[in-house]
Amino acid sequence: MLKGKSALVTGSTSGIGLAIARAMAAQGANVTLNGFGDAAAIEKERGGIEKEFGVKAIYSAADMTKPEEIADMVKASEKTFGSLDVLVNNAGIQHVAPIEEFPIEKWNQIIAINLSAAFHAVRAAIPGMKARKWGRIISTASAHSLVASPFKVAYVSAKHGIAGLTKTVALEVATFGITCNCISPGYVWTPLVERQIPDTMKARNMTAEQVKRDVLLAAQPTKEFVTVDEVASLAVYLCSDAAKAITGANLSIDGGWTAE
Ligand code: NAD
């Protein structure tokens, strides 16, 4: 489905982003990987994608807090593959603390990575997509783009911002064959969720098991974590021609969380 096209997935060295990058490659897209991590492990993943799916894969170490690095990464993808057709804004971090103790630098970092990075990437990618009259922009938002939870002020604010950015961009590019949507997962078992357990234990005075059962899965009526492959399948669907009328949408994949 995506043969001859190229996809850039920010924050794709781990979790949901990695699953999306692999799913795009499985559809024949050349991919740009991005994110932090062990250099050897990233190189192994990059080479593995090329071998398994018969596509080209490059890696960009661009830091999503740095607008110039984001623009350069978009340029590098276009230069290497001839076009950037699918942009997935996925990089994200979390911090859990009551607002009066919320570190200012964490607020700034989360707004930069989870929200502003998407603005910078879309801004850089749109001219090429408009010229080619085809593009798919997908952002990994969150159930927290629709509802809030306490102690996550920066994350919830950034994700609500992604929902607004998605709608605005969708309207601006609607007649150019470009769609812009966000996907809003509930709790997906990834390193991001695993890492917030100790802070939540502290903030709520709970054990790890209590956090999983009474905080995380308490919100999710199915009582099961969403899988990274389920999220990736939805991203692939949004790239299909069948999904060309879906734009400006915020698609929940949250086990019923936001239905409550
Ligand atoms: P993860 O921690 O497994 O992956 C995050 C990725 O972002 C990694 O590749 C990391 O290196 C990268 N990253 C972090 N800071 C970066 C920076 N400054 N520059 C470049 N890359 C950076 O997390 P995940 O759970 O896979 O989350 C991916 C996205 O999905 C995030 O936007 C997150 O908010 C969203 N999300 C996750 C869940 C969940 O339950 N896991 C639910 C809803 C939404």
Boltz pocket constraint, residues with backbone or C-beta under 6 A from the ligand:
constraints:
  - pocket:
      binder: B
      contacts: [[A, 10], [A, 11], [A, 12], [A, 13], [A, 14], [A, 15], [A, 16], [A, 17], [A, 34], [A, 35], [A, 36], [A, 37], [A, 61], [A, 62], [A, 63], [A, 64], [A, 65], [A, 89], [A, 90], [A, 91], [A, 92], [A, 93], [A, 113], [A, 114], [A, 140], [A, 141], [A, 142], [A, 143], [A, 183], [A, 184], [A, 185], [A, 186], [A, 187], [A, 188], [A, 189], [A, 190], [A, 191], [A, 192], [A, 193]]
      max_distance: 6.0
